[in-house]
Amino acid sequence: MRTTARNSVLAAFIWSLPTTILGQGTTDTQLWTGGSLKLRFSDKLGSHVEEQVRFTDTISMLGTTFTELGFQYKPGKWFTIGPDLRYYAVPHGNDRTRMAMNLHFRWRKKGLPLSIHYRMRFQHTVGSNTGLASTYLRNKLGLKYDLSSVVDPLLEFESNFRFNGKNEFRRNRFTIGLEWRISRRLDLVTYYRSQNEFNVKEPERDRILAVLLAYELDLRRPQANPGPGKADIGTRRIDARTR
């Protein structure tokens, strides 16, 4: 009975994707692909490296690529904090560097198939050629449904607030996706994202399709490793998801 209910939820989720996509008025369609490697040094300390390629203009040309290095520290059961550094390479354009500090919160009650995750990010980006800077506060709230041992659906909403004398909201993101378990350490994340700008002269509205791989390498000492478990894998998957 429970299996039938979960299959019904997944079927309804997938069925809703075309309606969601077609219902958005957009100016561009993009494809984001890439992968990330997460290193676990201890139960509290970790790091990650991510490489991503983004195609724009209706997925007809290369838009940007970026490389990111980040660190995470877990001071308590629900929270993770840490900085990351990202370098964007833009073909025939303005490369830029982004520095960010992140605070993650994840809550899940035992026996409840839903989990809540929140991320607050303060970021500062500088153009390599122009020197122009932008500073944002980004808040993201997400829900994930524990559907099965193979795949979990997720919903996310993100709001971006710009400083630099503007002091106004500039962009919202709505994401609907699926997280797939390929193996104990390897996951595949697929999602559709609607991205809308406002408070600008020519606001951009984009629809984004993403296919991202995430792999974890556990470097903890054997006696400190609790072994495979779904709770451990679930935590890894949320942290490794794109950004």
HELIX and SHEET records of a PDB file:
HELIX    1   1 ARG A    2  LEU A   22  1                                  21    
HELIX    2   2 PRO A  222  ALA A  224  5                                   3    
HELIX    3   3 LYS A  230  ALA A  240  1                                  11    
SHEET    1   A12 ASP A  28  ARG A  40  0                                        
SHEET    2   A12 LEU A  45  THR A  56 -1                                        
SHEET    3   A12 MET A  61  TYR A  73 -1                                        
SHEET    4   A12 PHE A  79  ALA A  89 -1                                        
SHEET    5   A12 ARG A  96  ARG A 108 -1                                        
SHEET    6   A12 LEU A 114  GLY A 127 -1                                        
SHEET    7   A12 ALA A 133  TYR A 145 -1                                        
SHEET    8   A12 VAL A 151  ARG A 162 -1                                        
SHEET    9   A12 GLU A 168  ARG A 181 -1                                        
SHEET   10   A12 LEU A 186  GLU A 197 -1                                        
SHEET   11   A12 ARG A 205  ASP A 218 -1                                        
SHEET   12   A12 ASP A  28  ARG A  40  1                                        
END                                                                             
